[in-house]
Every structure is written in structure tokens, then in C-alpha cells.
Amino acid sequence: MVAQTQMDQNLLLLSLVAAGILFLLSLALYRNNRSLREAKRLIENAEELRRTFINSQEELVYLKDASLNYVFVNNKVEKFYGKSADEILGQDDYSLGDRDFAERRRRTDQDVLSQRIKINTSVEWKDRIYHTNKFPVELPDGSYGVGAYVRDVTEEEENKLQLEKNLMRNQILLDVGNRHFESEEDQLDYATNEMIRLTESEFGYLYLYQEDTKQFRLNSWSLGVMEECAVVEKQTVYDLEKTGIWGDVVRTRKALIVNDFDAPNPGKKGYPEGHVPLRRFLSLPVFIDGQIVAVVGLANKKQPYDDNDLYQVGMLMRGVWNDRERREARAQLAKEKEKYLLTLMSIGDAVMVVDSDKKIEMFNRSAEALTEWTEEEVFGRDYREIFQISHKRQGCRIKDPVEEVFHSKVKRELESHAILTTKNGNRVDIDDSVAPLFDGGFSGAVVVFRDVTEKNLQTEKIEYLSFHDSLTGLYNRRFFEEEIQRLDTPRNLPLSILMGDINGLKLTNDIFGHEHGDRLLQKTAEAIRSVCRADDIIARWGGDEFVILLPRTEREEALEIASRIREQVAREQVKAVRGSISIGCQIKKDPEEQIFHILDEAESAMYREKTLTKREIFQSTIKSIMDQLQRENPKERMHSEQVGTLCQIFGKDLRLEEGEVRRLRDAGYYHDIGKAVLEPELLRKEEPLDEKDWQALKEHPVVGYRILNASEETLDVADIVLYHHEHWNGGGYPKGLQGEAIPRLSRMLFLVESYEDMVCGSVYKKPMTQEDAIREILANAGSQFDPILAQTFVSLIQEKTPEKETE
């Protein structure tokens, strides 16, 4: 700027010198008439050059004589005064403008003339700022005048002021961010007063604003304003709806400038008596994330408020608010960090914090309990000395998740099948997660791990149950269906399939209950497993069905395995039911054959065998039940045979058809088969039966019915056995039938069995004579017994006894 000023001075001086030369030349030309024409041409050229040069300057250029009257001016001076050069030349400043303005200029002009020095000054006029360089100029007559060039520096000064305010604002923000404040309120107080200084205002305030409640809360006033404010009842909380013009910044969500506060304004509601008088006013909202969080107000700046003030205050307050939020975030972060550490120390999972040097710097109580190391023992040690992990399976390796996090700086989880070896050598199943820690950069890792031994056992159990039958321990159908497809390859051919079905499972369930039926299933599964090879796939296919997959097995070998299974199962027995299984076999030899078609054919073969052996198996089962009953209670054999024989005699005496006689005889023999479910001690009990015993005993007709109803061979006697304890008067069991509703053969069986019990006796009742038994039957005829059949039966007994009867 100094160089520019010097150049401008030189140019002006050159201009003045040219003017003087021109003046002297003109005098000489007048003296020399012979050179007049040439001189005139030179004068005109020089004059044109002078005007062109002077008028090309951006500055105002003028020359005053010794009386400080203008002797020449450029066109910028003409524009400044709004007058032509002819109107200006010969005039002084007093005649051209404001007297006060002229007075200030006159003083510097006089200083230049009296002291013969250069003077630089700045003058404000009509809201513009002018920088003036004045210097003495020797005129042709030997006197001195004042030369000057004047530059409009308004924009330069404003830019300079703006730069200074930017620097000031940045310094304020730096101070707000770095200074220690006792509280948030102190920080905002400081910002408010610095904001006033930045805008050269007299007063200022800062209200916090709540968008949800529409309320202002006073946070900061400029220093000293409260002392000047004489309002008696000062408010600190205002509702938006009760505010005047200063609340418009919230209502309109725009900044507000009022440079003439006394002018009428519909938004003004006045202010209380004693309030600080306002001349100029600026207010703006502070937005954070689209929400108004505060309102700033400034008042009584000497100069009008403008957009630059809004810009500076807005930038300052956004910076202050961002710093405020950073402080809050740091405080919250510190609080969260403390809470985080307390949480890590107290949670049930084991937690280990490893620093950037892989040293342990935190170890909670759960980690102590799990690893059997104390925090004092591990602190500062390399984590690998303590956190010793390996793969559950021998020979397998496992990745260290902590090392992976140090390498990748991202979260990692431990692979499955991880084992932690504790300080005392115990091995614990664990899983864990490792997360990186950052504190201005990578600073380590936090390891969270837990004992999952029990969880793994449960998982393994669930996995086992998902592929195994829970009752037998064999594979289940779901697994078999997947496995049969996996093994259905040419290298496994011939692929044999055995399908087996337990005989008598339903009967076992019906007679002895599902507990014993389950036991029959388990024994059968054990028998199959004992016969099959390690590579064979054995599965429980359904309720009483098993399927066996035999890879690389020819038909002869498969049939041999099936035969051995039958033999082994036949050795098993549950209660009175001996094990028995029907097995079908089918072989896949051609790779093009569908494996599930082979499975269906094996199932069909099984059902064919079951159908062909059903009668034989049932007869064997019935015989087995009767044998066990009679073996455990020897008197039952004689009782069954005698009742059966006497029933046959009774039927013939009544001239029943041969088939009915046979049914009555068989019913007599099997009538107590249902007692096979009773405990042997109950049947051998010598003292009278109590209520519980009687209730158990009364179930034997129903159980007998279920047994006999299970086969076509005994189906026709099942009903006779079911109702053989019904009484004529309805007082019997199990249904309480009465009179003719009771099947006739059941009434006959009841008479025969009762007579046999009377004359033979029982463990708790002595035998009667034949005469006493007859009297007992006649006494109960019409109540327990059919009266007509009772009389017929008594007549039969009196005529002959079963011992004398011959077929």
C-alpha cells in the first residue's frame, strides 16, 4: 500500500510539473511570435495528455494555490462535488461543501503549507471513508500550493474490519474451547460478553429456548446491564406467546435487525419502566439440527447493525454451541466410560482388557473365577500367558481372536470348540468376543469370555436328539432319510435294507402300560444293535418299526443278519410278553434303482411276514401270558382248567350249540387272564383285600378283554370275559349291567367261577362243602346270579360233579 501511495504521489507530481512546463512554455511562445503556431500545437497536445492522464486515475486529484483555492481538478473531483471543473476552479472548500468538513480539510492544508511536509489523513463523509495524501507544490510564481490525491477506501476499511472481526471471533472461539469454566453458564456468559465486544454493542443477552414448551430461559446478560436496569420485578422465564418483537426471531425462525427502535413497529410490546433504553437492536436464533436452542440479542451499537454483524454473531454462537456440545459429549463420554468400566468389572461374563502392548490392564472377578488367576497375578503380564486357548479336538488348531483384532482392528469372535486351560490345568469350554479399543487411535482390545461347558453339553444333547430317537438311542427317521441319500452311491452297492416291526407291542402297552411297552422297544433296539456291524445305520422308523441300512451287503449276508436279529430279540422278555420281530429285506444292486422304492419293498416284505406269522405269534403270546400267570400263582392253573371244564359241561347240559360250548369253555379257561397285570403279591394275599386292592382286582376283566380282543383267535370270547363279574341286580363290574343285558354266556361263566371259588377256596377264604356252595348260590339267585340259570346249575351239580363227568 505504501509503494502504491508513493507511485501515486510521483504521478501527481509529474502531472504538476507537466502543468508548470506547459505554463512556462506558453509564456515563451507568447514572447516568440515566430514560434507561436508550433507552441500552440504543443500546448494542445500537452493539455490533452494531462487530461487523459489525470482523469484516468481512480483517486480524486486536485491542486490548490497559496490561498487554498482550486487551480485544477480531475473528473473524479467533479463527480465527488457534483459540479463541473469550471464551477470548482477558483473556489475553496467552504464554498463547495459542509463547513465542518471544510474546516477539517483546511487545517491539514495549512499544516502542509506552513510546515512544507506531506500529510496523510482519513476523512469520513456521507458514510464513506476517504484516505488523503497532501503535499506542498511550488507554483510558477514561486509560491507554494497544496497538491493532493484522495482515495475512497471504504471497502478496504470494511474488509479490514471484517478480517479483524474474523480474527477476533476465532480467538473468542479458541478461548471458549480452551479456557476452563466452572460451569456451562459461565462459558455462555463469557461468550455473550465477547459477542458484545465483537459487535461493539452496549448490551446483550442470551436466552436458552425449549421448542417443546415454547419457553425462554435467561442464561446470560452483558456485564453491568443488571445494575443499569431498574425494573423492579425482573423475569428470567418467558413464554413465547407473551414476547414482543424479540420473540419474532422464533416465530419467523429468522434473524431480526431494528436500527431505529423508536420507530413504530406492530411487533413491539414496549418494555417495563426502568428498563435499559434501546436505540438499535439485533436478535437471531441459534439452530442446532434444525431446532432453535437459543436466542441472542444485542443492543445499542453506535453504528447501524448489518448483515456482517449477523454473520459474525451467528458464526460465533454456532462455534460456541458446538464446543458446548463437545464438552457435554466429553463429559458424557467420561461418565459412560466410568460406567462401562464398572459394568465390565461387575458383569457375570469374564472380562479382560489388553493394552496396545498386549499386556493385561484389567481383569474382573468373573475372569478370576474362570481362569483361577487373580488380578494381582495377571496385571501387566502378556495376555497369552493367562489366556491359553486350544481346540477341543486333538490335533486341531484354533485362531487367537486377540491377535486377529490387533491385526485387523475389527471385532472378532472365538471359533467353536475352544478350550481354555486354567491356572490349575482345568479345561473349560469357552466362547468369547474380542473388540478393539480406540482412544485417539488403536489402544488395545477388550476380551469378553464365558464358560459354555454346560451350554455345549445342552447343545450336543439337542443335536443328538435332533438325529436320535430319545427312547432307544438309535438314529431317528429324519437322520435316516438324509443318510440313505448320502450312502446311495455306486461304491456302496449292493445296498441292503432291513425293515423290522415288533410283534406284540400294542398288546404289551394295552396289558402292562406304555412303560413296559417302552421297555420292550429298548430291549429290541439293544438286540438289533448287538447283532449289526459298526458301519450299519440303524434307525427307529416309527412307533414299533425299525429300519437298518447295510452298505456293501449281499442278500445272503443281509438275510443272515435278519435271522440273528430275530433270534436275539426272541431272547428278550417284558413281563409275560416275549420279544418277537417281523423283518423284511430288499437289496439295491442297480445304480438306476430308486432307493426309496427299495425301502418300500422292504416294508412290504416285512408286512407279508407279519401277516403270515400273526396267528402263531399271538398264540405264543397268549400262552406266554397264561404260563407266567400260572407260574407265579400255581392255583390259577388248576382253577382255569376246572372252570373251563365245568363251563363245557354246563353248556352241554343246556344243549348249547357246539360253537357256543366251545366259546364258553375257552372263556372259562381264559377268564382270569387279565390278572397277569396284577402284582403276584396281591393274588397271594392271605388277609382280606382293602379298597385299593379291590379296585385293582376289578380291572382284570377289562384287561382280559383287551388281551383276548387283540386276535381273531380269541375275539369271540372277549365279551364273555369282560362281563363275567356283572350281577343280575346291576351291582357287579365293570359296567354294572343288569338282568338280560348281561350276555348269557357271561352269566353262566359267573356261576361256574363262583362255585369253583367256593369249593376250592382262596388264599384268604377257606373252601366250602358242595352243599354250602349250593346254598350260597341259591341264596344269591336273583341278586348276583341269574335265578333260572342258578337253579339249572344247582340241579346239574347235584346230579353229577365235574370230577365224574367224562367226555
Secondary structure, 3 states (H helix, E strand, C coil): CHHHHHHHHHHHHHHHHHHHHHHHHHHHHHHCHHHHHHHHHHHHHHHHHHHHHHHCCCCEEEEECCCCCEEEECHHHHHHHCCCHHHHCCCCHHHHCCHHHHHHHHHHHHHHHHHCCCEEEEEEECCEEEEEEEEEEECCCCCEEEEEEEEECHHHHHHHHHHHHHHHHHHHHHHHHHCCCCCHHHHHHHHHHHHHHHHCCCEEEEEEEECCCCEEEEEEECCCHHHHCCCCCCCCEEEHHHCCHHHHHHHCCCCEEECCCCCCCCCCCCCCCCCCCCCCEEEEEEEECCEEEEEEEEECCCCCCCHHHHHHHHHHHHHHHHHHHHHHHHHHHHHHHHHHHHHHHHCCCEEEEEECCCEEEEECHHHHHHHCCCHHHHCCCEHHHHCCEEECCCCCCCCCHHHHHHHHCCCEECCCCEEEECCCCCEEEEEEEEEEEECCCEEEEEEEEEECHHHHHHHHHHHHHHHECCCCCCECHHHHHHHHHHCCCHHHCCEEEEEEEECCHHHHHHHHCHHHHHHHHHHHHHHHHHHCCCCCEEEECCCCEEEEEECCCCHHHHHHHHHHHHHHHHCCEECCEECCEEEEEEEECCCCCCHHHHHHHHHHHHHHHHHHHHHHHHHHHHHHHHHHHHHHCHHHHHHHHHHHHHHHHHHHHCCCCHHHHHHHHHHHHHCCHHHHHCCHHHHCCCCCCCHHHHHHHCCHHHHHHHHHCCCCCCHHHHHHHHCCCCCCCCCCCCCCCCHHHCCHHHHHHHHHHHHHHHHHCECCECCCCHHHHHHHHHHCECCCECHHHHHHHHHHHHHCCCCCCCC
